[in-house]
Amino acid sequence: MNKALFIGFQKLVPQHCLSRLVGSLANCKTPWVKKRFIHWFHKQYAIDMKDALVEDIDAYACFNDFFTRALKPDARPIDTNPLSIASPADGAISQIGKIEHGRVFQAKGRSYGVTTLLGGDESRAQPFINGDFATIYLSPRDYHRVHMPISGVLKETVYIPGDLYSVNQTTAEEVDQLFARNERLVALFDTEIGPMAMVLVGAMIVAGIEVVWQGQVAPPLKQPRILDRQFSPPINLAKGEEMGRFMLGSTVILLFGENAIEWADALKANSPVQLGKPIAQFKTAVNT
């Protein structure tokens, strides 16, 4: 299928209805349904189960349990350097670099505004206007839990409704403002190097996004909604601790403030990353 047909098809199909339908199928516990779905997916994407806490694919109650499977405790050691930023997930870098004049690079000359990405609130976006970003794509075969790249205290969560285009290189190159128009959840944290945003972006047939402090979040609303600003007791998540997961794969976007971090030199578009491995360092100026 050429690019024009691929994008055109996604514009025509009822994205949300299709995604919710797949979500229902993924949660189905009828033995023959879940077994066929899991076995097909396992073969189609050559899923390696050696790191999974439960290696037997028939032991999962439904496809979603298989897809969001836990890993063995030692499968992804978290970098212990107190000045490092750890990868929040298994996947690959889509794009990485500086946020220039409040805009994040997407692909082939396309970019989108931080303010739009974070729900249209300029005060929410202001700390990141000249900061740094990393967009990490989780493929279907990857581990699909998202962890903290640095310790932080949760300050705000915002659900932003939107489209559900698939998220891959083709759509990034062809769909304007892809990540700022798809459904997404924004989690804002205070950290020792300043504010950090973690944006969990939905996509075609991603039936839900979960966070550890609230459970599944994908309400069918028409306007952005602040889910919470008051957390009692405060939600403190340590570096490497799980913060959320995808029901089918998508993308995580990290945002940091100006002069807070320095990305690893080796990282560029398409670089593979693994949960817990260092992807950046605190800037010396922040710690003096």
C-alpha positions as CSV (number, residue, x, y, z in Angstrom):
1,M,0.0,0.0,0.0
2,N,1.5,3.4,-1.0
3,K,1.7,6.3,1.4
4,A,-1.3,8.2,0.1
5,L,-3.6,5.2,0.3
6,F,-2.2,4.3,3.7
7,I,-3.0,7.8,5.1
8,G,-6.2,8.0,3.2
9,F,-7.5,4.8,4.7
10,Q,-6.8,6.0,8.2
11,K,-8.7,9.2,7.5
12,L,-11.8,7.2,6.3
13,V,-12.0,4.5,9.0
14,P,-13.8,5.2,12.3
15,Q,-10.6,5.3,14.3
16,H,-12.1,5.3,17.7
17,C,-14.7,2.7,17.1
18,L,-12.2,0.4,15.5
19,S,-9.7,0.9,18.4
20,R,-12.4,0.3,21.1
21,L,-13.5,-2.8,19.2
22,V,-10.0,-4.2,19.1
23,G,-9.8,-3.3,22.8
24,S,-12.8,-5.5,23.6
25,L,-11.2,-8.4,21.7
26,A,-7.9,-7.9,23.5
27,N,-9.7,-8.1,26.9
28,C,-11.7,-11.2,25.8
29,K,-11.1,-14.2,28.1
30,T,-12.9,-16.8,26.0
31,P,-10.2,-19.5,25.7
32,W,-10.3,-20.1,21.9
33,V,-10.5,-16.3,21.1
34,K,-7.6,-15.2,23.3
35,K,-5.5,-18.2,22.4
36,R,-5.8,-17.6,18.7
37,F,-5.1,-13.9,19.1
38,I,-2.1,-14.4,21.3
39,H,-0.6,-17.2,19.1
40,W,-1.1,-15.2,15.9
41,F,0.6,-12.1,17.4
42,H,3.4,-14.1,19.0
43,K,4.3,-15.7,15.6
44,Q,3.6,-12.6,13.5
45,Y,6.0,-10.4,15.5
46,A,8.5,-13.1,16.7
47,I,8.0,-12.2,20.3
48,D,10.9,-13.3,22.5
49,M,9.5,-14.5,25.9
50,K,12.7,-15.3,27.6
51,D,12.6,-12.1,29.7
52,A,8.9,-12.4,30.6
53,L,8.0,-13.2,34.1
54,V,5.6,-15.8,32.7
55,E,7.1,-17.4,29.6
56,D,4.2,-19.6,28.7
57,I,2.0,-17.7,26.3
58,D,-1.0,-19.9,27.1
59,A,-0.9,-18.9,30.8
60,Y,-2.3,-15.4,30.1
61,A,-6.0,-14.7,30.8
62,C,-6.4,-12.4,27.8
63,F,-4.4,-10.8,25.1
64,N,-3.9,-7.5,27.0
65,D,-2.3,-9.5,29.9
66,F,0.1,-11.0,27.4
67,F,0.8,-7.7,25.7
68,T,1.5,-5.8,28.9
69,R,3.4,-8.8,30.4
70,A,5.7,-8.2,33.3
71,L,9.5,-8.9,33.0
72,K,11.7,-10.9,35.3
73,P,13.1,-8.7,38.1
74,D,16.6,-8.8,36.7
75,A,15.7,-8.4,33.0
76,R,16.1,-4.7,32.8
77,P,18.5,-3.3,35.4
78,I,18.2,0.4,35.9
79,D,21.3,2.5,35.5
80,T,22.5,3.4,39.0
81,N,24.4,6.6,38.1
82,P,22.6,9.3,40.1
83,L,23.2,11.9,37.3
84,S,21.8,9.8,34.5
85,I,18.5,9.7,32.7
86,A,17.3,6.2,32.0
87,S,15.3,5.1,29.0
88,P,11.7,4.8,30.1
89,A,10.9,1.9,27.7
90,D,12.1,-0.6,25.2
91,G,11.9,0.8,21.7
92,A,13.6,3.1,19.2
93,I,14.3,6.8,19.0
94,S,12.0,8.5,16.6
95,Q,13.5,11.9,17.0
96,I,15.6,13.5,19.7
97,G,17.1,17.0,20.3
98,K,16.4,20.6,21.3
99,I,13.0,22.2,21.5
100,E,13.5,25.2,19.2
101,H,11.3,28.2,19.8
102,G,8.7,26.1,21.4
103,R,8.5,23.5,18.6
104,V,9.4,19.8,18.5
105,F,10.8,18.2,15.4
106,Q,8.7,15.4,14.0
107,A,10.1,14.4,10.6
108,K,11.0,15.8,7.1
109,G,10.5,19.4,8.0
110,R,7.4,18.8,10.1
111,S,7.1,20.0,13.7
112,Y,4.5,20.8,16.3
113,G,4.2,23.1,19.2
114,V,4.8,22.1,22.8
115,T,1.8,24.1,23.9
116,T,-0.5,22.1,21.6
117,L,1.2,18.8,22.6
118,L,0.5,19.6,26.3
119,G,-3.2,20.6,25.8
120,G,-3.1,24.2,24.8
121,D,-2.1,25.7,28.1
122,E,0.8,28.2,27.7
123,S,1.7,28.2,31.4
124,R,2.0,24.4,31.3
125,A,4.3,24.5,28.2
126,Q,6.4,27.5,29.2
127,P,9.1,25.5,31.2
128,F,9.9,23.4,28.1
129,I,9.9,26.1,25.4
130,N,13.7,26.0,24.9
131,G,14.3,22.6,26.5
132,D,15.0,19.1,25.2
133,F,12.8,16.3,23.9
134,A,13.0,12.6,23.0
135,T,10.3,10.7,21.1
136,I,10.5,7.0,21.7
137,Y,8.5,4.5,19.5
138,L,7.4,1.2,21.0
139,S,7.0,-1.4,18.3
140,P,4.4,-4.3,18.6
141,R,7.1,-6.7,19.7
142,D,8.5,-4.5,22.5
143,Y,7.8,-4.6,26.3
144,H,4.9,-2.2,26.7
145,R,5.2,-0.8,30.2
146,V,6.6,2.7,30.7
147,H,8.9,3.5,33.6
148,M,10.4,6.6,35.2
149,P,13.6,7.9,33.6
150,I,14.3,9.9,36.8
151,S,12.7,10.1,40.2
152,G,9.9,12.6,40.4
153,V,6.8,13.9,42.2
154,L,3.6,13.9,40.1
155,K,2.1,17.4,39.8
156,E,-0.6,17.1,37.2
157,T,-2.2,14.7,34.7
158,V,-4.1,15.9,31.6
159,Y,-6.1,13.8,29.2
160,I,-6.2,15.2,25.7
161,P,-8.6,13.7,23.1
162,G,-7.7,13.5,19.5
163,D,-7.2,11.3,16.4
164,L,-5.9,7.8,16.5
165,Y,-3.6,7.6,13.5
166,S,-1.1,4.8,13.5
167,V,2.3,6.0,14.7
168,N,5.3,5.0,12.5
169,Q,7.8,6.5,10.2
170,T,5.3,6.9,7.3
171,T,2.6,8.7,9.4
172,A,5.3,10.9,11.0
173,E,6.5,12.0,7.6
174,E,3.0,12.4,6.1
175,V,0.6,13.5,8.9
176,D,1.1,17.1,10.1
177,Q,1.5,17.5,13.9
178,L,0.9,13.7,14.3
179,F,1.8,13.5,18.0
180,A,0.0,16.8,18.9
181,R,-3.3,15.6,17.2
182,N,-3.5,12.0,18.5
183,E,-5.2,11.1,21.8
184,R,-2.7,11.4,24.6
185,L,-2.1,11.6,28.3
186,V,0.3,14.2,29.8
187,A,1.9,13.5,33.1
188,L,3.9,16.4,34.6
189,F,6.5,15.8,37.3
190,D,8.8,17.9,39.5
191,T,12.3,16.4,39.6
192,E,15.7,17.4,41.0
193,I,16.6,19.0,37.6
194,G,13.3,20.8,37.2
195,P,10.0,20.0,35.4
196,M,9.6,16.9,33.3
197,A,6.7,15.9,31.0
198,M,6.0,12.3,30.0
199,V,3.4,12.2,27.2
200,L,1.9,8.8,26.4
201,V,0.5,9.0,22.8
202,G,-2.3,6.8,21.6
203,A,-2.6,5.4,18.1
204,M,-4.7,3.2,15.8
205,I,-6.1,0.2,17.7
206,V,-4.4,1.4,21.0
207,A,-7.5,0.7,23.1
208,G,-6.3,2.3,26.3
209,I,-3.5,4.0,28.3
210,E,-3.0,3.1,31.9
211,V,-1.1,4.9,34.7
212,V,-0.2,3.3,38.0
213,W,-1.9,6.0,40.1
214,Q,-5.3,5.9,38.3
215,G,-5.7,2.8,36.1
216,Q,-7.0,3.0,32.5
217,V,-7.3,6.5,31.0
218,A,-8.9,7.0,27.6
219,P,-12.3,8.7,28.2
220,P,-14.3,9.5,25.1
221,L,-14.3,13.3,25.7
222,K,-14.3,16.1,23.2
223,Q,-12.2,18.6,25.3
224,P,-8.9,18.3,27.2
225,R,-9.5,17.5,30.8
226,I,-7.2,18.0,33.8
227,L,-7.6,14.7,35.6
228,D,-5.9,15.7,38.8
229,R,-3.7,18.4,40.4
230,Q,-4.1,17.3,44.0
231,F,-2.6,14.0,45.1
232,S,-3.0,12.9,48.7
233,P,-0.7,11.4,49.7
234,P,1.8,12.8,47.1
235,I,2.7,10.4,44.3
236,N,6.5,9.9,44.4
237,L,7.9,7.6,41.7
238,A,11.5,6.5,41.8
239,K,13.8,6.2,38.8
240,G,13.0,2.9,37.1
241,E,9.6,2.5,38.7
242,E,6.6,1.7,36.4
243,M,4.4,4.7,35.7
244,G,2.1,3.4,32.9
245,R,1.5,1.1,30.1
246,F,-0.1,0.8,26.6
247,M,-2.9,-1.5,25.6
248,L,-1.2,-2.1,22.2
249,G,1.8,-0.1,21.2
250,S,2.5,3.6,20.7
251,T,4.9,6.4,21.6
252,V,6.4,8.1,24.7
253,I,7.6,11.7,24.4
254,L,9.9,13.1,27.1
255,L,10.3,16.8,27.7
256,F,12.8,18.5,29.9
257,G,13.5,22.2,30.7
258,E,16.3,24.4,29.3
259,N,19.8,23.5,30.3
260,A,18.6,20.5,32.4
261,I,20.0,17.5,30.5
262,E,22.3,16.5,27.7
263,W,21.4,13.6,25.5
264,A,23.9,10.8,24.9
265,D,25.9,11.6,21.7
266,A,25.3,8.2,20.2
267,L,21.5,8.7,20.1
268,K,19.8,9.7,16.9
269,A,16.7,8.8,14.8
270,N,16.2,5.0,14.7
271,S,18.7,4.3,17.5
272,P,17.4,1.4,19.6
273,V,16.9,2.0,23.3
274,Q,16.3,-0.4,26.2
275,L,14.5,0.3,29.5
276,G,16.9,1.3,32.2
277,K,19.9,2.1,29.9
278,P,21.2,5.6,30.2
279,I,20.1,8.0,27.5
280,A,21.2,11.3,28.9
281,Q,23.1,13.0,31.8
282,F,22.2,15.9,34.1
283,K,24.0,19.1,32.9
284,T,26.9,20.1,35.2
285,A,25.4,23.6,35.6
286,V,22.3,22.2,37.2
287,N,24.2,20.5,40.0
288,T,26.5,23.3,41.0
